[in-house]
Each structure stands twice: as C-alpha cells, then as structure tokens.
Amino acid sequence: MLVDLQGPWNPIFGRLGLLLEVHYNNPVLFFAFELSVVVGVILVFWATCARKWGYLWREWLTTVDHKKIGVMYILVGLVMLFRGFFDALMIRSQQAIAVGPDSPGMLGAAHGYLPPYHFDQVFTAHGMIMILVAATPILVGIMNIVVPLQIGARDMAYPYLNALGLWLTVVSAALVMIALFVGDFSHAGWVGLAPLTELPYSPGVGVDYWIWSIQIGSIGTTMGAINLIATIVKMRAPGMTWGRIPVFTWTSMASNIIALTSFPVLGVTLALLTFDRYLGTHFFTVGLGGDLMMYTNLFWIWGHPEVYFVVLPAFGMLSEIIPTFSEKPLFGYVTMVIASMAIAAVSWSVWLHHFFTMGAGPNVNAYFSIATMLVGIPTGVKVFNWAFTMYRARMRFDTPMMWAIGSIFLLISGGLTGMMLSVPAVNYIVHNSVFVIAHFHNMFLLIVYAAFGAVSYWFPKVFGFKLDERWGKWFFWFFTAGTLMVFIPMYTLGFMGMTRRLDYISHPAWQPLLTAEMIGIGLYAISIAMFVIQLAVSLRDREKNRVGADAWGTSRSLEWASHSPVPFYNFAVTPVVHARDEWAWRREHGLTSLRPDRYLDIHMPKNTAVPLILGLLSLAFGFAMVWRIWWLAAISVIGIIVVIIYRSFDKDTDYIIPAAEVEKMEKEFLERASKIEGDAPAAGGAAGGVYAAPQAPTKKHQGD
C-alpha cells in the first residue's frame, strides 16, 4: 500500500473487511434499506410482468433524445431530493428531541437517537445531495428539455456526450446511495472541511465515497456544460439571432459558462485531496508543509460560482413563466440579458465572503464585501423587471405562476439577508450560526420554487397533458407553509446564537422554535404527499387534460411552436424565427398552423448503449477506488478505454427519416391536435413551405 491504513486490507477484497467490523447499528438504516429493496423489487416485478424491459432499453436506457435524457435527469433529481429531505427530517427531529441534559437517549445515542458520528454523516450527505445530485440534475434536466426547443434545434450538439453526462450523474447519485448501506459516508461536512478529510482524521471510506461521487458527477456536469454552450452557439434556427434568444436560454448559457470554468477547479481540488489520502502527499496537512486554507479557497472558488450556476437557470424560468401568465412581453429584455451575464461575471469575485473570519485583513475583506454587494445590482434589475412585467397585466394565477411569485419573495428575503452577511462586521457575529443556514436554504428554495414552477409549466409540452391544478395548488400551499415554519424560526435561532451542526442542544429555551421547525418539516412531508397525489391524478385524468401545441394559450417562445408532446425530431421542418417572442408573434399574425407545405428528410442520431456501459464501468471504478480494490479499478479503466476506442471507430451513429415518413407521423399528430383543439388547423401557416420566412436559411444553418 502507498499509505498506512487503519483496519484490514487484502489484494482481492481491498478494504471490504471493514464491513465485518460493525461499529454502529440503527433501525433507521435498516428501514431505509428495506424501503429501497421493496421499491426496487416492485419496479422490477412491474417491468417484468408488463414486459417493459425491451421498451425501457430501446426508448430510455439507450436513448440520445435530449427530452428523454432531460426527464431522466429530473427523475434522478427528484429521487435524491426525497433522500435529502429524509436526511433533513432526521436532522430536525434529532435537534428537537436532544434538548437539555434531561433529554432522553436511544439507539446508542446519549441524547436523541443519532450518535454524533452518524449525525455528522447525515448533515454531510444532506448538503452534498441537495446541491449536487438533487438541485443540479433537476435544473440540468430542464435545460436539456427546453433549450434545444427554444432555439429550434433537432437535438443537442453532441447527443452521445449528453447521454454520457446523464449516466455519470446517475453514478454519482448511486455512490451516495451505496454509501448508505455499504460502509459509511463522510462526516466532514458537505464542503469537506480540511483537515477532517485527511486520512488520520477520517480513516474509513466515508470521505472516499464523498470524493469519488463528486468527482465523477462533476465530469458529467462539465460535459453537459460543453454540450449546452455548443448547442446554443451553433444550433440556432434561421433568424434566431442573439437578440432573439429567449431569456431562459440566455441564463442557461451564462450558467454553463460558469460550470465549464468552475467544475474543473473542483476536480483539481479533489484530485489534490485524493493524492493526500491515496499517495501520502501533504497538500492540505499543515504539520507537514501543506495549507488547509488553500483547500478552503480552492473549494469556494468553485463553490460560490456554483451557487450562481444553479440560480441563473431559475431566474430564466421565472422570465418565461411570468410573461406567459401576465399576458404581456417581458419588461426589459436587454437589461435582463446583461444582468444575467453580469451575475455570471461577478460570481468569480465573491468566494472569500464564506470565511471572512479567517483573518485575511480589512483590505481583503472590504474588497470581497463590496464585490458581494455588487451582485445585488443585477439581481435587483431582474426583480424590478419581473415586477414591471406584472404591473397592470392580466395576471392568471395558474400553478406555475404561483411558484414563480413565491420564488420572487424568497429571492427578496434571501437577497436581503445576503446583503447583511456581505458586511464583515455582521458576518463575524452570525458566522457558523443557523442564520447562515437559513439564508443559504432561502436561496436554494427559490431555485426549488422556480423548478417546480418550470416542471408544471413545461410538463404539457413534454407529455401532452397538464398536471392537475387543484392538487398542484395544495402542494404549493403546504410547501410554502412548511418553508415559513422551518426557516423563520431558524433565522431567529441564528440571532439567538445557535450554531450549525449541533446534535445536542444545551439551551432548553430554544426548544419551542426547534419544535416549530419540526412542525414545518411535517408540513413539507404533507406537501410531498400532495405532489405524489398530483402526479397520480394527472396520470389518471391525462385524456381529459390533453392539450394542443400551446398548453397555456398565452405562451410566447419558440418551443410552443411544436406538438404536445414533442415528437422525437422536435419540428417537422426547421422553423424560421421572425421575432423575439416567436410564438406570440405567430399568434398575433394568425400563423399558428404546424402543417408545412412540404416535408424534407430529417437527419437524427441513433440510440446507443455506449453511455450506459461507460456509466456502469465508471460505477465499478468509483466503488473500487473507494474500497481500494486495485484489480477492479484497473479492469474498469481498461474497459472504459476499450469502449471509448470502440465508439470512436463506430461510424453508424445516425440515420435519415424519409420525408414521406415524416409526413405520415405529422398527419397523425395534426389529427390528434385537431380533436383536442376542436378545430383542424388550416394548411400553410407559419411553418408553411420548407421555410416560411422572408428569407431562406443560410448555408451555415443548413449545415447545423
């Protein structure tokens, strides 16, 4: 071995012998394991009895369709969101029980039911999951679905790379879930506090699970960023100039520029930590020439731009939803775009506000304080633009609009507390308190609100029917009640001096507020039940809730100029864009027919199992590196190289859909739409002719 390890190791099984040294048993883990097994068995039994394995393989597991990949991203995110919520439930319930010296202890804990070592793992997993394998996949999934449709593209620029990014994200989530049952997880916080992540302080495999889960997932996110940027730059439809790109696509562009430039920093940081743990180097060990603050700086150089990586798409979602349900164009399009890019630029200049207390000095703190405050200027521009869009508008309070308005209120409250924290004097007082936790959750909840609004908004475009409005509004109100009940007391507790990461509460006076937080968690649980019911009712009533191309009647951007649900080729003919709000322009000019005068052959990518195979090999590699099973790691790397080489020689990666087949499929779509809308579209509308526009596309666009 390259480093001395505590515990057993052998060449065949690596460190798996640690599993024989059971140091902690908890019924919570057994319940989670049993729940996972039962759900897995039910799904396998259903797929087998319904003979769905062939369908799942052809249509989902091997797909390169950006819409299906986007749906799978969102499903992964929702599953991990549930896991992260379960961790939050455990954190809040432990703190509500373990108050004061007379509080009861159970299951091996002196107070409450979670011993400190397990509690540390729970809050570490909660933070890492919610940010990297819940919120990020949901947002990336929505971008995957919507961006190509908004710019009039057939698919992403690199469909194969898109699928590979998905499966690497699945591997990241899978490693986190495996850690729940096989071994343990990191106890050093989701940021990986140095030197707690070093081998002497964390001799087990928990930190290794944390490292490899993030490292593999960040590679997938970087691939996705390359893909989205290339798609927006090179795949736009004729007439889709930079001044006509929808705001959501602009924010996706800004977001993925951040991802492309920041996630490699995270990769390098974790690689240095890996060298410390696996090779015996000392990059972050102070006693042997390293610098633990170098780790903190490197992590947050990625960490704070990453916050804007996830918040910018949420801003874009609001900029699509609000004009639709205000029935008017977005106010201040140009300033909205400039504000998005300004936020992306300033995001690189604020990371040190996470550790004002490190003692960098007044000049350094002043610089980062001012830089942090500057973020409020473009963010304020966005809030005022949304407000002016709604001013004197014919507003409709459908479910997506309710989520959007809730998101704006969270942005305002989270932004105000962020401005407070940007002042070093205030930060010194509340640093490491739950006030900071409340602020951070405030900001991420605005993303969750925007994401749920976006799911409700674009769901009909993907699946062809609306989500149930009644249950959707119940979901919204219970979720909002839970938000208020959890985080208003948390802000208060922060001012009262409660620090973060406490498994035992020494001040009984805090118990009423901790109990209020627990009630809020209960309301969250009810809201999750409402969401599940909403999905079930919507699926049951899908025929009644079928929609045409424009599900909301007042939609504005190009994605609504395609069928609902969108066919795998997106558009029968490549659309030509005439205005910034293309679908609104067509509606105003009576050009809403989706039937062209004639059809052309369509060039499409073929499905492939290679991304799935690479994902499985990456999972084997990650598991092997966690447990230091070197032969399995070597075989996995060799397998990855062989599969990549095989793919590079495979020239049969695309196919042509003949024009006659396109016409046949379009006829079926149009007949179905005419039944839904009650009025068959007239021939030769906005898509009439191969390119119904004042000018034909350039050769550049034809090549794309």
Beta strands, then each sheet from edge to edge (+ up, - down):
strand 1: 602-605
strand 2: 654-657
sheet 1: 1+ 2-
end
